[in-house]
Amino acid sequence: MFSVIKWTLWQRRYSIMWWSIAVVGFILLNLVFYPTFKDQAAELNNSLSQLPESAKALFAGSSDFVSPVGYLNSQIFFLMLPMLLTILTIGLGASIVAKEEREGTIELLLARPVSRNKLLVSKAISAIIILLVVSSMAFLSISVTAKIVDIAVPLRYIAVATLGSVVLALCFGSIAFVITMLSKSSKAASIGVATLIAFGGYIIVSLSSTVKWLKNPGKIFPAYYYKPEDILRGNINWKYFIFPISIIIISAIVSWWSFNNRDIGN
């Protein structure tokens, strides 16, 4: 099992490196301008207050843009970081096993003393490790840059907000993963469905604060339970992690059942 994990990580070493560089770069570009925003807080608040409430909800989650918490939430945690991690995990979920199957190398792996269960677990662990490496780089860059530009948000709140982004992204990745386990030809469908749930849900949940009839439908999407601004303010409610973690667990069970009950290569 460990040999499969090592081989998978080695195969994706350049992807891990470039994803880490890209995420760190995006974070630096967003946070380095905070001193300028802080110096012009009054003018910016006046300008941003003219935006429609729906636009504020869609792109920032609140009307607070220039306080330390508001800036960190709007520039990093509300959209940018979860979006990047979601793209990463959906890609991993759709390809981490399907790539081996499509290229015909999965039969070679299973011909060794590696059971289907071990192969599936190894691939899932590899994907989680990749996500954790990239998200750890994100956390470190946020923490260091926030300290440099004087964004006074406690480190533990940044850590929990990053964890929330990871769990949310892993939820969407697990949906892509379970769909790819249904058949060899389901990779495209897995990416499409997971992306629709991720970004369609984000739009519905963001607009539910201004469009009241969307509030109840929004509760079926994982994005509804992602509350980065509350976390950054110290209002950590762990019950919001239950829904996405439940989806991850259910997806893992269905993936295991499907992978063990179909002909590999079909």
C-alpha atoms as a printed R data frame, in Angstrom:
    type eleno elety resid chain resno       x      y       z
1   ATOM     1    CA   MET     A     1   0.000  0.000   0.000
2   ATOM     2    CA   PHE     A     2   2.777  2.436   0.899
3   ATOM     3    CA   SER     A     3   4.520  1.721  -2.387
4   ATOM     4    CA   VAL     A     4   1.366  2.761  -4.287
5   ATOM     5    CA   ILE     A     5   1.142  5.978  -2.260
6   ATOM     6    CA   LYS     A     6   4.814  6.789  -2.860
7   ATOM     7    CA   TRP     A     7   4.503  6.071  -6.584
8   ATOM     8    CA   THR     A     8   1.350  8.195  -6.922
9   ATOM     9    CA   LEU     A     9   2.958 11.125  -5.106
10  ATOM    10    CA   TRP     A    10   6.099 10.773  -7.223
11  ATOM    11    CA   GLN     A    11   4.007 10.796 -10.409
12  ATOM    12    CA   ARG     A    12   2.319 14.010  -9.293
13  ATOM    13    CA   ARG     A    13   5.353 15.748  -7.788
14  ATOM    14    CA   TYR     A    14   5.406 18.522 -10.378
15  ATOM    15    CA   SER     A    15   1.666 19.057 -10.067
16  ATOM    16    CA   ILE     A    16   2.046 19.410  -6.292
17  ATOM    17    CA   MET     A    17   4.889 21.887  -6.735
18  ATOM    18    CA   TRP     A    18   3.074 24.074  -9.270
19  ATOM    19    CA   TRP     A    19  -0.189 24.019  -7.336
20  ATOM    20    CA   SER     A    20   1.667 25.094  -4.189
21  ATOM    21    CA   ILE     A    21   3.427 27.908  -6.051
22  ATOM    22    CA   ALA     A    22   0.165 29.074  -7.627
23  ATOM    23    CA   VAL     A    23  -1.768 29.115  -4.348
24  ATOM    24    CA   VAL     A    24   1.012 30.914  -2.492
25  ATOM    25    CA   GLY     A    25   1.294 33.411  -5.342
26  ATOM    26    CA   PHE     A    26  -2.433 34.174  -5.317
27  ATOM    27    CA   ILE     A    27  -2.367 34.661  -1.552
28  ATOM    28    CA   LEU     A    28   0.622 37.019  -1.677
29  ATOM    29    CA   LEU     A    29  -0.941 39.086  -4.471
30  ATOM    30    CA   ASN     A    30  -4.159 39.471  -2.499
31  ATOM    31    CA   LEU     A    31  -2.695 40.239   0.922
32  ATOM    32    CA   VAL     A    32   0.266 42.444   0.031
33  ATOM    33    CA   PHE     A    33  -2.030 45.366  -0.803
34  ATOM    34    CA   TYR     A    34  -3.754 45.410   2.599
35  ATOM    35    CA   PRO     A    35  -1.762 48.426   3.932
36  ATOM    36    CA   THR     A    36  -2.996 50.480   0.964
37  ATOM    37    CA   PHE     A    37  -6.594 49.386   1.554
38  ATOM    38    CA   LYS     A    38  -6.276 50.169   5.272
39  ATOM    39    CA   ASP     A    39  -4.970 53.684   4.594
40  ATOM    40    CA   GLN     A    40  -7.931 54.382   2.319
41  ATOM    41    CA   ALA     A    41 -10.533 52.613   4.456
42  ATOM    42    CA   ALA     A    42 -13.008 55.502   4.632
43  ATOM    43    CA   GLU     A    43 -13.040 56.109   0.874
44  ATOM    44    CA   LEU     A    44 -13.270 52.393   0.078
45  ATOM    45    CA   ASN     A    45 -16.097 51.790   2.527
46  ATOM    46    CA   ASN     A    46 -17.989 54.686   1.016
47  ATOM    47    CA   SER     A    47 -17.501 53.328  -2.508
48  ATOM    48    CA   LEU     A    48 -18.263 49.729  -1.609
49  ATOM    49    CA   SER     A    49 -21.399 50.736   0.272
50  ATOM    50    CA   GLN     A    50 -22.878 51.722  -3.101
51  ATOM    51    CA   LEU     A    51 -22.731 48.126  -4.341
52  ATOM    52    CA   PRO     A    52 -25.994 46.130  -4.371
53  ATOM    53    CA   GLU     A    53 -26.398 43.729  -1.460
54  ATOM    54    CA   SER     A    54 -26.498 40.780  -3.858
55  ATOM    55    CA   ALA     A    55 -23.086 41.751  -5.277
56  ATOM    56    CA   LYS     A    56 -21.602 42.031  -1.784
57  ATOM    57    CA   ALA     A    57 -23.000 38.620  -0.848
58  ATOM    58    CA   LEU     A    58 -21.736 37.025  -4.052
59  ATOM    59    CA   PHE     A    59 -18.161 38.281  -3.974
60  ATOM    60    CA   ALA     A    60 -17.353 38.964  -0.317
61  ATOM    61    CA   GLY     A    61 -19.987 37.402   1.901
62  ATOM    62    CA   SER     A    62 -20.546 40.645   3.803
63  ATOM    63    CA   SER     A    63 -20.223 44.429   3.557
64  ATOM    64    CA   ASP     A    64 -17.044 44.407   5.689
65  ATOM    65    CA   PHE     A    65 -14.113 44.705   3.271
66  ATOM    66    CA   VAL     A    66 -11.320 46.626   4.944
67  ATOM    67    CA   SER     A    67 -11.152 45.494   8.572
68  ATOM    68    CA   PRO     A    68  -8.521 42.761   9.188
69  ATOM    69    CA   VAL     A    69 -11.180 40.036   9.382
70  ATOM    70    CA   GLY     A    70 -13.234 41.486   6.540
71  ATOM    71    CA   TYR     A    71 -10.241 41.808   4.238
72  ATOM    72    CA   LEU     A    72  -8.914 38.313   4.991
73  ATOM    73    CA   ASN     A    73 -12.377 36.847   4.521
74  ATOM    74    CA   SER     A    74 -13.232 38.651   1.286
75  ATOM    75    CA   GLN     A    75  -9.818 38.277  -0.361
76  ATOM    76    CA   ILE     A    76  -8.849 34.756   0.708
77  ATOM    77    CA   PHE     A    77 -11.309 32.577   2.569
78  ATOM    78    CA   PHE     A    78 -14.697 33.461   1.149
79  ATOM    79    CA   LEU     A    79 -13.917 32.578  -2.467
80  ATOM    80    CA   MET     A    80 -10.286 32.415  -3.589
81  ATOM    81    CA   LEU     A    81  -8.827 29.659  -1.374
82  ATOM    82    CA   PRO     A    82 -11.841 27.305  -1.380
83  ATOM    83    CA   MET     A    83 -12.197 27.784  -5.148
84  ATOM    84    CA   LEU     A    84  -8.567 26.828  -5.827
85  ATOM    85    CA   LEU     A    85  -8.671 23.856  -3.455
86  ATOM    86    CA   THR     A    86 -11.975 22.740  -4.957
87  ATOM    87    CA   ILE     A    87 -10.555 22.780  -8.487
88  ATOM    88    CA   LEU     A    88  -7.584 20.762  -7.215
89  ATOM    89    CA   THR     A    89  -9.658 18.147  -5.393
90  ATOM    90    CA   ILE     A    90 -12.234 17.717  -8.157
91  ATOM    91    CA   GLY     A    91  -9.366 17.053 -10.562
92  ATOM    92    CA   LEU     A    92  -7.818 14.577  -8.135
93  ATOM    93    CA   GLY     A    93 -11.122 12.851  -7.440
94  ATOM    94    CA   ALA     A    94 -11.819 12.461 -11.143
95  ATOM    95    CA   SER     A    95  -8.355 11.162 -12.078
96  ATOM    96    CA   ILE     A    96  -6.541  9.579  -9.139
97  ATOM    97    CA   VAL     A    97  -7.896  6.105 -10.030
98  ATOM    98    CA   ALA     A    98  -9.492  6.778 -13.421
99  ATOM    99    CA   LYS     A    99  -6.120  7.716 -14.948
100 ATOM   100    CA   GLU     A   100  -4.698  4.282 -14.095
101 ATOM   101    CA   GLU     A   101  -7.792  2.605 -15.475
102 ATOM   102    CA   ARG     A   102  -7.831  4.665 -18.666
103 ATOM   103    CA   GLU     A   103  -4.148  3.977 -19.356
104 ATOM   104    CA   GLY     A   104  -4.526  0.265 -18.622
105 ATOM   105    CA   THR     A   105  -2.022  0.263 -15.750
106 ATOM   106    CA   ILE     A   106  -4.554 -0.590 -13.061
107 ATOM   107    CA   GLU     A   107  -4.529 -4.266 -14.059
108 ATOM   108    CA   LEU     A   108  -0.761 -4.329 -13.523
109 ATOM   109    CA   LEU     A   109  -1.201 -2.895 -10.039
110 ATOM   110    CA   LEU     A   110  -3.884 -5.415  -9.155
111 ATOM   111    CA   ALA     A   111  -1.748 -8.261 -10.541
112 ATOM   112    CA   ARG     A   112   0.652 -7.548  -7.697
113 ATOM   113    CA   PRO     A   113  -0.225 -8.481  -4.116
114 ATOM   114    CA   VAL     A   114  -2.419 -5.383  -3.879
115 ATOM   115    CA   SER     A   115  -6.141 -5.891  -3.279
116 ATOM   116    CA   ARG     A   116  -8.819 -3.575  -4.626
117 ATOM   117    CA   ASN     A   117  -9.404 -2.228  -1.134
118 ATOM   118    CA   LYS     A   118  -5.724 -1.416  -0.618
119 ATOM   119    CA   LEU     A   119  -5.507  0.203  -4.041
120 ATOM   120    CA   LEU     A   120  -8.559  2.358  -3.403
121 ATOM   121    CA   VAL     A   121  -7.382  3.388   0.067
122 ATOM   122    CA   SER     A   122  -3.873  4.123  -1.226
123 ATOM   123    CA   LYS     A   123  -5.172  6.362  -3.998
124 ATOM   124    CA   ALA     A   124  -7.543  8.177  -1.623
125 ATOM   125    CA   ILE     A   125  -4.746  8.745   0.897
126 ATOM   126    CA   SER     A   126  -2.490 10.040  -1.891
127 ATOM   127    CA   ALA     A   127  -5.134 12.571  -2.943
128 ATOM   128    CA   ILE     A   128  -5.625 13.707   0.663
129 ATOM   129    CA   ILE     A   129  -1.862 14.100   1.145
130 ATOM   130    CA   ILE     A   130  -1.655 16.254  -1.986
131 ATOM   131    CA   LEU     A   131  -4.517 18.425  -0.728
132 ATOM   132    CA   LEU     A   132  -2.905 18.746   2.706
133 ATOM   133    CA   VAL     A   133   0.471 19.720   1.245
134 ATOM   134    CA   VAL     A   134  -1.049 22.475  -0.894
135 ATOM   135    CA   SER     A   135  -3.348 23.711   1.905
136 ATOM   136    CA   SER     A   136  -0.450 23.695   4.393
137 ATOM   137    CA   MET     A   137   1.514 25.931   2.044
138 ATOM   138    CA   ALA     A   138  -1.551 28.167   1.850
139 ATOM   139    CA   PHE     A   139  -1.830 28.337   5.648
140 ATOM   140    CA   LEU     A   140   1.852 29.158   6.069
141 ATOM   141    CA   SER     A   141   1.773 31.885   3.430
142 ATOM   142    CA   ILE     A   142  -1.400 33.432   4.891
143 ATOM   143    CA   SER     A   143   0.033 33.370   8.408
144 ATOM   144    CA   VAL     A   144   3.389 34.884   7.449
145 ATOM   145    CA   THR     A   145   1.991 37.519   5.080
146 ATOM   146    CA   ALA     A   146  -0.778 38.513   7.516
147 ATOM   147    CA   LYS     A   147   1.878 39.101  10.164
148 ATOM   148    CA   ILE     A   148   4.011 41.183   7.802
149 ATOM   149    CA   VAL     A   149   1.163 43.442   6.604
150 ATOM   150    CA   ASP     A   150  -0.371 43.681  10.087
151 ATOM   151    CA   ILE     A   151  -3.630 41.764   9.577
152 ATOM   152    CA   ALA     A   152  -4.342 41.135  13.238
153 ATOM   153    CA   VAL     A   153  -6.281 37.866  13.153
154 ATOM   154    CA   PRO     A   154  -5.284 35.125  15.638
155 ATOM   155    CA   LEU     A   155  -3.344 32.265  14.093
156 ATOM   156    CA   ARG     A   156  -5.728 29.627  15.476
157 ATOM   157    CA   TYR     A   157  -8.669 31.238  13.669
158 ATOM   158    CA   ILE     A   158  -6.718 31.267  10.413
159 ATOM   159    CA   ALA     A   159  -5.909 27.574  10.985
160 ATOM   160    CA   VAL     A   160  -9.567 26.635  11.532
161 ATOM   161    CA   ALA     A   161 -10.689 28.710   8.526
162 ATOM   162    CA   THR     A   162  -8.095 26.916   6.385
163 ATOM   163    CA   LEU     A   163  -9.370 23.603   7.742
164 ATOM   164    CA   GLY     A   164 -12.884 24.635   6.748
165 ATOM   165    CA   SER     A   165 -11.678 25.305   3.186
166 ATOM   166    CA   VAL     A   166  -9.982 21.898   3.105
167 ATOM   167    CA   VAL     A   167 -13.075 20.045   4.320
168 ATOM   168    CA   LEU     A   168 -15.286 21.891   1.829
169 ATOM   169    CA   ALA     A   169 -12.922 21.122  -1.067
170 ATOM   170    CA   LEU     A   170 -12.566 17.500   0.021
171 ATOM   171    CA   CYS     A   171 -16.346 17.211   0.011
172 ATOM   172    CA   PHE     A   172 -16.503 18.156  -3.679
173 ATOM   173    CA   GLY     A   173 -13.512 15.982  -4.493
174 ATOM   174    CA   SER     A   174 -15.214 12.996  -2.866
175 ATOM   175    CA   ILE     A   175 -18.296 13.576  -5.038
176 ATOM   176    CA   ALA     A   176 -16.124 13.497  -8.176
177 ATOM   177    CA   PHE     A   177 -14.343 10.419  -6.832
178 ATOM   178    CA   VAL     A   178 -17.517  8.427  -6.200
179 ATOM   179    CA   ILE     A   179 -18.849  9.156  -9.687
180 ATOM   180    CA   THR     A   180 -15.625  7.947 -11.328
181 ATOM   181    CA   MET     A   181 -15.990  4.676  -9.413
182 ATOM   182    CA   LEU     A   182 -19.268  3.939 -11.200
183 ATOM   183    CA   SER     A   183 -17.667  3.234 -14.584
184 ATOM   184    CA   LYS     A   184 -14.551  3.791 -16.667
185 ATOM   185    CA   SER     A   185 -16.257  6.418 -18.821
186 ATOM   186    CA   SER     A   186 -17.651  8.592 -16.033
187 ATOM   187    CA   LYS     A   187 -14.680 10.976 -15.572
188 ATOM   188    CA   ALA     A   188 -16.245 13.804 -17.591
189 ATOM   189    CA   ALA     A   189 -19.534 13.408 -15.733
190 ATOM   190    CA   SER     A   190 -17.748 13.426 -12.374
191 ATOM   191    CA   ILE     A   191 -16.043 16.747 -13.125
192 ATOM   192    CA   GLY     A   192 -19.252 18.302 -14.443
193 ATOM   193    CA   VAL     A   193 -21.479 17.173 -11.578
194 ATOM   194    CA   ALA     A   194 -18.985 18.061  -8.838
195 ATOM   195    CA   THR     A   195 -18.325 21.471 -10.412
196 ATOM   196    CA   LEU     A   196 -22.052 22.163 -10.728
197 ATOM   197    CA   ILE     A   197 -22.648 21.282  -7.075
198 ATOM   198    CA   ALA     A   198 -19.636 23.331  -5.963
199 ATOM   199    CA   PHE     A   199 -20.082 26.548  -7.903
200 ATOM   200    CA   GLY     A   200 -23.832 26.351  -8.481
201 ATOM   201    CA   GLY     A   201 -24.242 25.824  -4.758
202 ATOM   202    CA   TYR     A   202 -21.929 28.751  -4.025
203 ATOM   203    CA   ILE     A   203 -24.086 31.088  -6.127
204 ATOM   204    CA   ILE     A   204 -27.339 29.870  -4.575
205 ATOM   205    CA   VAL     A   205 -25.998 30.066  -1.007
206 ATOM   206    CA   SER     A   206 -24.438 33.512  -1.577
207 ATOM   207    CA   LEU     A   207 -27.684 34.935  -2.955
208 ATOM   208    CA   SER     A   208 -29.847 33.293  -0.278
209 ATOM   209    CA   SER     A   209 -29.113 36.171   2.109
210 ATOM   210    CA   THR     A   210 -30.904 38.582  -0.251
211 ATOM   211    CA   VAL     A   211 -33.244 36.210  -2.126
212 ATOM   212    CA   LYS     A   212 -35.239 34.694   0.714
213 ATOM   213    CA   TRP     A   213 -36.804 31.811  -1.212
214 ATOM   214    CA   LEU     A   214 -33.298 30.432  -1.880
215 ATOM   215    CA   LYS     A   215 -32.540 29.991   1.826
216 ATOM   216    CA   ASN     A   216 -34.062 26.533   2.281
217 ATOM   217    CA   PRO     A   217 -32.801 25.108  -1.050
218 ATOM   218    CA   GLY     A   218 -29.361 26.451  -0.135
219 ATOM   219    CA   LYS     A   219 -29.188 24.145   2.881
220 ATOM   220    CA   ILE     A   220 -28.697 21.080   0.677
221 ATOM   221    CA   PHE     A   221 -25.367 22.449  -0.622
222 ATOM   222    CA   PRO     A   222 -22.079 22.089   1.315
223 ATOM   223    CA   ALA     A   223 -21.279 25.784   0.764
224 ATOM   224    CA   TYR     A   224 -24.128 26.699   3.139
225 ATOM   225    CA   TYR     A   225 -22.136 25.232   6.032
226 ATOM   226    CA   TYR     A   226 -18.914 27.057   5.215
227 ATOM   227    CA   LYS     A   227 -18.697 30.131   7.494
228 ATOM   228    CA   PRO     A   228 -15.189 31.615   7.196
229 ATOM   229    CA   GLU     A   229 -16.053 35.082   8.478
230 ATOM   230    CA   ASP     A   230 -17.606 33.666  11.656
231 ATOM   231    CA   ILE     A   231 -14.510 31.521  12.196
232 ATOM   232    CA   LEU     A   232 -12.124 34.443  11.695
233 ATOM   233    CA   ARG     A   233 -14.113 36.403  14.290
234 ATOM   234    CA   GLY     A   234 -13.751 33.544  16.761
235 ATOM   235    CA   ASN     A   235 -17.320 32.273  16.442
236 ATOM   236    CA   ILE     A   236 -16.385 28.672  15.675
237 ATOM   237    CA   ASN     A   237 -19.369 26.346  15.445
238 ATOM   238    CA   TRP     A   238 -18.092 22.825  14.828
239 ATOM   239    CA   LYS     A   239 -21.546 21.536  13.904
240 ATOM   240    CA   TYR     A   240 -21.106 23.171  10.497
241 ATOM   241    CA   PHE     A   241 -18.428 20.574   9.745
242 ATOM   242    CA   ILE     A   242 -20.884 17.697  10.194
243 ATOM   243    CA   PHE     A   243 -22.682 18.036   6.846
244 ATOM   244    CA   PRO     A   244 -19.616 18.074   4.539
245 ATOM   245    CA   ILE     A   245 -17.887 15.353   6.565
246 ATOM   246    CA   SER     A   246 -21.035 13.216   6.260
247 ATOM   247    CA   ILE     A   247 -20.917 13.597   2.473
248 ATOM   248    CA   ILE     A   248 -17.245 12.577   2.478
249 ATOM   249    CA   ILE     A   249 -17.996  9.455   4.541
250 ATOM   250    CA   ILE     A   250 -21.005  8.456   2.420
251 ATOM   251    CA   SER     A   251 -18.989  9.005  -0.769
252 ATOM   252    CA   ALA     A   252 -16.179  6.832   0.601
253 ATOM   253    CA   ILE     A   253 -18.594  3.995   1.389
254 ATOM   254    CA   VAL     A   254 -20.299  4.159  -2.010
255 ATOM   255    CA   SER     A   255 -16.911  4.358  -3.773
256 ATOM   256    CA   TRP     A   256 -15.692  1.262  -1.947
257 ATOM   257    CA   TRP     A   257 -18.867 -0.678  -2.789
258 ATOM   258    CA   SER     A   258 -18.861  0.378  -6.444
259 ATOM   259    CA   PHE     A   259 -15.156 -0.306  -7.019
260 ATOM   260    CA   ASN     A   260 -15.443 -3.769  -5.498
261 ATOM   261    CA   ASN     A   261 -18.564 -4.721  -7.472
262 ATOM   262    CA   ARG     A   262 -17.718 -3.913 -11.061
263 ATOM   263    CA   ASP     A   263 -15.349 -5.221 -13.706
264 ATOM   264    CA   ILE     A   264 -12.173 -3.172 -13.757
265 ATOM   265    CA   GLY     A   265 -11.635 -1.623 -17.152
266 ATOM   266    CA   ASN     A   266 -15.407 -1.450 -17.854
